[in-house]
Amino acid sequence: MHPVEFLEKIYNESMEIVGSDSIIKSDLDEDICNYLNEILNKSESAKAVLTVILTSAVYKFLHPEQNIKNHQTSIQDGYSGRTFDSKYITPFLKQLKFPAMAESGWLTRSLEQKVPYDINYSGAIRPESLKNAFLNTINFIQNGKEIDKLLSFLFQGLIIQRNTQQIDLAKPLNLPIATIINLLSQHFDKKYSAEGASRLPVLALYAVYQCLIGETKRFEAKVLLPIESHTSADVRSGRIGDIDIVDEKNRAFEAVEVKHGIQITLQLVKDAFEKFKTTQVTRYYLLSTANVDPSQSNEINQEIDRIKNIHGCHVIVNGLIHSLKYYLRLLSDTSEFIENYVNLIENDAALKFEHKKEWNNIISKM
């Protein structure tokens, strides 16, 4: 197997295991887990140690006959760890925004000594706890067992660390509405490993409302309430939608509930009514990226008429993309929408690095 193909396999599997959690899942022995955690905890300040460990593990897995303690060709029966690292490991780490050296982990004095990585290794790896973790991990790798689990542990830890990082996101200007809709659709519909993608269409709608609230006569003297966390329950918070607008007396005026990948059914309309029936809200939007279930359209329209008659609220069901197209046409400057959307993505706690990086990937392919 090609080294990059192997790295991508382990990385993708690790992404699936991590999902949206912040805990490494592994059945490795406790001692080796402790050593790996020490390496992960020092991964930013001691990138070279992380790099050499990963290089050694990948090389050993692909070349089980090699004694990876002999990390240079100048050592008897050795191999060139630096060459393998420079060609495969460090570029891969950089691509994934993991801690990485400029060229190779072997360009540090503490790791380039021309002696094997055995218990007597003379390199000045500091602190001592890290040197102990490094040498014991090298020994574990050399034994040739559970190397894939070791790599998964490290990748999981690096993914979790990366998920806490901020990332500068692209904010293209003066885009046509059709282009914006295409970008948003790609961002919503990407198959992500981590949970949180259902938050993206909510943020897009909220970004539109941030623009509309200051431009549309309907919203004069109205207030767009702050967007709530992804985990807030409507019943507990007192909110009736994912997006809520109130009037000057703090009464419900308009609300939007957003569904991602779920068709709007008669039951969803009934459930929505239960949320707002004791309020004075005048419009309630039920929007979905999966549109409306066509087999239930007659029943849905009948229920909407019933709600209008007994409550007075106009319930509007629609595909989310159709609604976004309409809203964007109302804006005087679509660049403001992009600015709002990107700011929301950057700061929303429900989103992971994966969701944010994908936005930049999509923009780069425009």
C-alpha positions as CSV (number, residue, x, y, z in Angstrom):
1,M,0.0,0.0,0.0
2,H,1.2,3.5,-0.8
3,P,2.1,5.5,2.3
4,V,-0.3,8.4,1.5
5,E,-3.1,5.9,0.8
6,F,-2.4,4.3,4.2
7,L,-2.4,7.6,6.0
8,E,-5.6,8.7,4.4
9,K,-7.2,5.4,5.3
10,I,-6.2,5.7,9.0
11,Y,-7.2,9.4,9.0
12,N,-10.7,8.8,7.5
13,E,-11.3,6.0,10.0
14,S,-10.2,8.2,12.8
15,M,-12.6,11.0,11.7
16,E,-15.4,8.5,11.8
17,I,-14.5,7.4,15.3
18,V,-14.2,10.9,16.6
19,G,-17.4,12.3,15.1
20,S,-18.4,15.2,17.3
21,D,-16.9,13.8,20.5
22,S,-13.9,15.1,22.3
23,I,-12.7,11.8,23.7
24,I,-10.3,9.4,22.1
25,K,-11.7,5.9,21.8
26,S,-9.2,3.1,22.0
27,D,-8.6,-0.3,23.6
28,L,-4.9,0.1,23.7
29,D,-3.1,-0.8,26.9
30,E,-3.2,2.0,29.5
31,D,0.6,2.5,29.6
32,I,0.9,3.1,25.8
33,C,-2.1,5.4,26.0
34,N,-0.4,7.5,28.7
35,Y,2.7,7.8,26.5
36,L,0.7,8.8,23.5
37,N,-1.2,11.4,25.5
38,E,2.1,12.9,26.6
39,I,3.2,13.1,22.9
40,L,-0.2,14.7,22.0
41,N,0.0,17.2,24.9
42,K,3.4,18.3,23.7
43,S,2.6,18.2,20.0
44,E,2.7,21.9,19.4
45,S,6.0,22.5,21.3
46,A,7.6,19.3,20.3
47,K,6.4,18.8,16.7
48,A,9.5,16.8,15.8
49,V,8.7,14.1,18.3
50,L,5.2,13.7,17.0
51,T,6.5,13.6,13.4
52,V,9.2,10.9,14.2
53,I,6.7,8.8,16.0
54,L,4.2,8.9,13.1
55,T,7.0,8.3,10.5
56,S,8.3,5.3,12.5
57,A,4.8,3.8,12.9
58,V,3.8,4.2,9.2
59,Y,7.1,2.8,8.0
60,K,7.0,-0.2,10.4
61,F,3.5,-1.0,9.3
62,L,4.4,-0.9,5.6
63,H,7.9,-2.5,6.1
64,P,7.5,-4.9,9.1
65,E,11.0,-6.3,8.6
66,Q,12.7,-3.0,9.3
67,N,14.0,-2.2,12.8
68,I,12.7,1.4,13.0
69,K,15.0,2.1,16.0
70,N,17.8,2.3,13.3
71,H,16.4,5.5,11.9
72,Q,19.3,6.5,9.6
73,T,21.1,4.7,6.8
74,S,24.4,5.6,8.6
75,I,23.3,3.2,11.4
76,Q,23.8,-0.5,10.6
77,D,20.6,-2.1,9.1
78,G,19.0,1.4,9.1
79,Y,16.6,3.2,6.9
80,S,16.2,6.9,6.1
81,G,13.5,8.1,8.4
82,R,14.1,11.7,7.3
83,T,13.6,10.9,3.6
84,F,10.4,9.1,4.3
85,D,9.1,11.9,6.6
86,S,10.0,14.7,4.1
87,K,8.3,12.9,1.3
88,Y,5.1,11.6,3.0
89,I,4.5,12.4,6.6
90,T,5.2,16.1,7.0
91,P,3.3,17.1,3.8
92,F,0.4,15.1,5.0
93,L,0.4,16.7,8.4
94,K,0.5,20.2,6.8
95,Q,-2.3,19.3,4.5
96,L,-4.5,18.4,7.5
97,K,-3.5,21.5,9.6
98,F,-1.9,19.2,12.2
99,P,1.3,20.3,14.0
100,A,4.2,19.9,11.5
101,M,7.8,20.8,11.0
102,A,9.0,23.0,8.2
103,E,10.7,20.1,6.4
104,S,11.3,17.1,8.7
105,G,11.3,16.0,12.3
106,W,14.9,14.8,11.8
107,L,16.2,18.4,11.5
108,T,16.3,18.8,15.3
109,R,19.4,18.1,17.3
110,S,17.5,16.1,19.9
111,L,16.4,13.5,17.3
112,E,19.1,13.5,14.6
113,Q,21.8,11.7,16.6
114,K,23.4,8.9,14.6
115,V,22.6,6.2,17.2
116,P,19.5,3.9,17.5
117,Y,16.4,5.1,19.4
118,D,17.0,2.6,22.2
119,I,17.0,3.0,26.0
120,N,20.4,4.5,25.8
121,Y,19.6,7.1,23.3
122,S,21.6,10.3,24.0
123,G,19.4,12.9,22.3
124,A,18.4,15.7,24.7
125,I,14.6,15.4,24.4
126,R,12.9,17.6,27.0
127,P,11.1,17.3,29.3
128,E,12.2,13.9,30.6
129,S,8.6,12.7,30.6
130,L,8.5,13.3,26.9
131,K,11.7,11.5,26.2
132,N,10.4,8.5,28.3
133,A,7.1,8.6,26.3
134,F,9.0,8.8,23.0
135,L,11.4,5.9,23.6
136,N,8.7,3.6,25.1
137,T,6.4,4.4,22.1
138,I,9.3,3.6,19.7
139,N,9.7,0.3,21.5
140,F,6.0,-0.4,21.2
141,I,6.1,0.3,17.4
142,Q,9.2,-1.9,16.9
143,N,7.3,-4.8,18.5
144,G,5.0,-4.5,15.5
145,K,1.6,-5.0,17.2
146,E,-1.4,-2.8,17.1
147,I,0.3,-0.1,15.0
148,D,-2.9,0.8,13.3
149,K,-4.5,1.4,16.7
150,L,-1.6,3.5,17.8
151,L,-1.9,5.7,14.6
152,S,-5.7,5.9,15.1
153,F,-5.1,7.1,18.7
154,L,-2.8,9.8,17.6
155,F,-5.0,10.9,14.7
156,Q,-8.0,11.0,16.9
157,G,-6.2,13.2,19.4
158,L,-4.9,15.5,16.7
159,I,-8.4,15.8,15.2
160,I,-9.9,16.7,18.6
161,Q,-7.2,19.3,19.1
162,R,-7.7,20.8,15.7
163,N,-11.5,21.1,16.3
164,T,-10.8,23.7,18.9
165,Q,-8.7,25.9,16.6
166,Q,-9.9,29.0,14.9
167,I,-9.6,29.1,11.1
168,D,-9.7,32.2,8.8
169,L,-12.6,31.8,6.4
170,A,-12.9,33.2,2.9
171,K,-15.4,36.1,2.4
172,P,-15.8,36.6,-1.4
173,L,-17.4,39.8,-2.5
174,N,-20.1,40.7,-5.0
175,L,-21.1,37.2,-5.9
176,P,-24.2,36.6,-8.1
177,I,-27.1,35.1,-6.2
178,A,-26.9,31.9,-8.3
179,T,-23.3,31.4,-7.2
180,I,-24.1,32.0,-3.6
181,I,-26.9,29.4,-3.7
182,N,-24.6,26.9,-5.3
183,L,-21.9,27.5,-2.6
184,L,-24.4,27.1,0.2
185,S,-25.9,24.0,-1.3
186,Q,-22.4,22.4,-1.5
187,H,-21.7,23.4,2.1
188,F,-25.0,22.0,3.4
189,D,-24.9,18.8,1.4
190,K,-21.3,17.7,2.0
191,K,-21.1,14.3,3.8
192,Y,-19.3,15.2,7.1
193,S,-17.9,12.8,9.7
194,A,-18.7,15.1,12.6
195,E,-22.2,16.1,13.6
196,G,-23.3,19.7,13.3
197,A,-24.0,20.0,9.6
198,S,-27.7,20.6,10.3
199,R,-26.6,23.9,11.9
200,L,-25.4,25.3,8.6
201,P,-28.8,26.0,7.0
202,V,-30.0,27.6,10.2
203,L,-26.9,30.0,10.2
204,A,-27.6,30.8,6.5
205,L,-31.2,31.8,7.3
206,Y,-30.1,33.8,10.3
207,A,-27.5,35.6,8.2
208,V,-30.2,36.6,5.8
209,Y,-32.4,37.9,8.6
210,Q,-29.5,39.9,10.0
211,C,-29.6,41.8,6.7
212,L,-33.4,42.0,6.3
213,I,-34.0,43.3,9.8
214,G,-32.4,46.7,8.8
215,E,-33.7,46.8,5.2
216,T,-37.3,45.7,5.2
217,K,-40.3,47.8,6.2
218,R,-42.0,44.7,7.7
219,F,-39.3,44.6,10.4
220,E,-39.3,48.2,11.4
221,A,-39.1,48.4,15.3
222,K,-38.7,44.6,15.4
223,V,-35.8,42.7,17.1
224,L,-34.0,39.6,15.8
225,L,-33.3,37.6,18.9
226,P,-29.7,36.2,19.3
227,I,-29.3,32.8,17.8
228,E,-29.3,30.1,20.5
229,S,-27.0,27.2,20.9
230,H,-27.6,24.1,18.9
231,T,-28.5,22.1,22.0
232,S,-31.1,24.5,23.5
233,A,-34.5,23.0,23.8
234,D,-37.3,25.2,22.6
235,V,-39.5,24.3,25.6
236,R,-36.8,25.1,28.1
237,S,-35.7,28.4,26.4
238,G,-39.2,29.6,25.6
239,R,-38.3,30.1,21.9
240,I,-40.7,28.9,19.2
241,G,-38.3,28.5,16.4
242,D,-34.6,28.3,15.4
243,I,-34.9,32.0,14.5
244,D,-37.2,34.3,16.3
245,I,-38.2,37.9,15.8
246,V,-40.2,39.9,18.4
247,D,-42.0,43.2,18.3
248,E,-41.4,46.3,20.4
249,K,-43.3,44.7,23.3
250,N,-41.2,41.6,23.1
251,R,-44.0,39.5,21.7
252,A,-43.4,36.8,19.1
253,F,-43.8,38.3,15.6
254,E,-42.2,35.9,13.2
255,A,-40.3,32.6,13.6
256,V,-38.5,30.1,11.4
257,E,-37.9,26.4,12.0
258,V,-35.2,24.8,9.8
259,K,-35.0,21.1,8.9
260,H,-31.9,19.6,7.3
261,G,-32.4,16.5,5.2
262,I,-35.9,15.9,6.5
263,Q,-39.0,16.4,4.4
264,I,-41.8,18.6,5.8
265,T,-44.7,16.4,6.7
266,L,-48.2,17.0,8.1
267,Q,-46.9,15.9,11.5
268,L,-44.1,18.5,11.5
269,V,-46.7,21.2,10.8
270,K,-48.8,20.0,13.7
271,D,-45.7,19.9,15.9
272,A,-44.9,23.4,15.0
273,F,-48.3,24.6,15.9
274,E,-47.9,23.1,19.3
275,K,-44.9,25.4,19.8
276,F,-46.5,28.6,18.9
277,K,-50.3,28.2,19.6
278,T,-50.1,30.2,22.8
279,T,-48.2,33.1,21.2
280,Q,-49.3,36.0,19.0
281,V,-46.8,35.2,16.2
282,T,-48.2,36.2,12.8
283,R,-45.9,34.2,10.5
284,Y,-44.2,30.9,11.1
285,Y,-41.9,29.5,8.4
286,L,-41.2,25.7,8.3
287,L,-38.3,25.3,5.8
288,S,-36.3,22.2,4.8
289,T,-33.3,21.4,2.6
290,A,-35.3,18.3,1.6
291,N,-38.4,20.4,0.6
292,V,-42.0,19.3,1.3
293,D,-43.3,15.7,1.1
294,P,-45.4,15.9,-2.1
295,S,-47.6,12.9,-1.0
296,Q,-48.8,15.0,1.9
297,S,-49.2,18.4,0.2
298,N,-53.0,18.4,0.3
299,E,-53.1,17.4,4.0
300,I,-50.4,20.0,4.8
301,N,-52.4,22.8,3.1
302,Q,-55.5,21.8,4.9
303,E,-53.7,22.0,8.3
304,I,-52.2,25.4,7.4
305,D,-55.8,26.7,6.6
306,R,-57.0,25.2,9.9
307,I,-54.3,26.9,11.9
308,K,-55.0,30.2,10.1
309,N,-58.6,30.0,11.0
310,I,-58.3,29.1,14.7
311,H,-55.1,31.1,15.5
312,G,-54.5,33.7,12.8
313,C,-50.9,32.7,12.1
314,H,-49.8,32.2,8.5
315,V,-47.7,29.0,8.4
316,I,-45.4,28.9,5.3
317,V,-43.8,25.6,4.3
318,N,-41.1,25.6,1.6
319,G,-37.8,24.3,0.5
320,L,-35.0,26.1,2.2
321,I,-33.1,26.8,-1.0
322,H,-36.1,28.4,-2.6
323,S,-36.6,30.7,0.4
324,L,-32.9,31.7,0.4
325,K,-33.1,32.6,-3.3
326,Y,-36.1,34.8,-2.6
327,Y,-34.6,36.5,0.5
328,L,-31.3,37.2,-1.3
329,R,-33.1,39.0,-4.0
330,L,-34.4,41.4,-1.4
331,L,-31.0,42.4,-0.3
332,S,-29.2,45.5,-1.5
333,D,-25.8,44.0,-0.9
334,T,-25.2,40.2,-0.9
335,S,-21.7,40.7,0.4
336,E,-23.2,41.6,3.7
337,F,-24.9,38.2,3.8
338,I,-21.6,36.4,3.1
339,E,-20.0,38.4,5.9
340,N,-22.7,37.4,8.3
341,Y,-22.7,33.8,7.3
342,V,-19.0,33.4,7.6
343,N,-18.9,35.2,11.0
344,L,-21.6,32.8,12.3
345,I,-19.7,29.8,11.0
346,E,-16.5,30.9,12.7
347,N,-18.2,31.4,16.1
348,D,-20.8,28.7,16.3
349,A,-19.8,26.1,18.9
350,A,-21.7,23.3,17.2
351,L,-19.5,23.4,14.2
352,K,-16.1,21.6,13.9
353,F,-13.0,22.3,12.0
354,E,-14.2,20.0,9.2
355,H,-17.3,22.2,8.5
356,K,-15.3,25.3,8.5
357,K,-12.5,24.0,6.3
358,E,-15.0,22.8,3.8
359,W,-16.2,26.3,3.2
360,N,-12.7,27.4,2.2
361,N,-12.4,24.3,0.0
362,I,-15.6,25.2,-1.8
363,I,-14.6,28.8,-2.3
364,S,-11.1,27.7,-3.6
365,K,-12.8,25.7,-6.4
366,M,-15.0,28.6,-7.6
